[in-house]
Amino acid sequence: MLPPELSEQACSLVPGEDRLAFSISWDTDDTGNITGRWIGRSVIRSCCKLSYDDAQDIIDGGFEVDVSGKTGPKLHGQFELKDVVDSLRSLHGITKKMREIRLRNGAFWIEIPKIVFLFDESGNPCDSLLGVRKESSFLVEELMLLANRSVAEVISKAFPGCALLRRHAEPKSMKLKEFEEFCRKRGLELDASSSGKLHLALPKMREKLKTDPVLLQILLARAARAMQLAVYFCTGDLRGREDEWAHYGLSIPLYTHFTSPLRRYPDIVVHRTLAAVVEAEEAYAEKRQSCAASDGIGNRCFTGLYFDEEAAESEEGREALVCAAVRYGVPASEVVSEVAAYCNERKRAGKHVEQSAENVYLCALLKNKEVIFFSFFFTYFFFI
C-alpha cells in the first residue's frame, strides 16, 4: 500500500474535493448490454462517501428521504439525499442485469463463505463468524470487472506486443475427472468431463443440494480445487495464441487489473499503458479530424467500443502510439514479462502467508474454546 497521505487523501475520492482520475463511462440498454463507451482523464468531485453497509441499506430500502430521524451520509455540493438514493438503486438494477448476462455466458461462480476472526483487546482471536457478501459488494464488483475488461480490450489492441493482462486457464482434464468421481461417490451424477460443462453443472448441483448446505459447501470447495490459478502475462509472449488470453472463471476473452493502483503494482503498469493510448488517440485526432475525440462517447478510434485497426496501423496512428508509449514509459515486452513473473510469484507467496496466518488464528481460537468444533470447511480460491 502507498502511504496514507496518498492512499487516503491525494489519490482517494475525498467528498467535496476535486480529484484527478481516469474515468470510464458506459451506455447501456434496458437489458444491461453495453452500447457505448468513453475512456479518458477526468476531474471528479464526489458528493458523499458511502460504506458497504450504507449502500446495502439504500438497496434494502433504507435512507428514505421522508423517514424522520434517519441519519444519512454527509453531502457536499448541490446534490440531495434523494439523488444519491435514486442513483444507487438505479445502478444496482443495471449491475444485476450485467451479472445475469455474465453468468448466462458461462462465468464460473463459486461463493464459499470465508472465516472472519474477532479479536480481544490483547489482539488474540476470541471468536469467529462466516463473512457474507451482500448485494452492495456485488454492485461494486460488477463495475470493477467491467472497468478491468474494458481497459484490457483497449491496451491489448493498441499495444498487442507488450500489454499486461491477466488470464485464467481452463481446468485440467485430470482435475475435472477427480471432481466428477468425488461427486459420483456421493450420489451426484455430475457431467464435468469438459471445462465448458462445469459452469452448467454447478447450478444443477446447487439445486439438488439446497437442503444439504454442508455437503454443498464441501463440493464447492472441491470444485474450486480443480481450478488453475489466474496469472499475469505479457501479450507478446502469447502472440498468435490469443485463445489462451481468455479468463475462464469470468468467461471473457480479455481481462486485466486496473481498478486498484493504490495496492497493486500491475495496475500502475496498466495505468501507464492506458494513459499512452488516450494521448495517442488525442494526437491522432488532431491530425485526422475524422476521428475527433470531441465527437462523443463511443466514437473514439482507440478507446471507443470498437477499436479502429485501420487508424492504429496507419502511419499517423503508429507514430502517435510510439511517441505516447515513450512519454509514459510503457515497458517493452521483455520488461512486462519480468513484471508478470515477479507479480505472480509475489501473489502466490502472499496467498500462502494469508492461509498460514488464518490457520494459526484458527488453531489459537479452537485451543481457547471450550467447545470443540468437529468440522469446519473453507477454501482459498482467488481467480479474479
Disulfide bonds with the S-S distance in Angstrom:
none
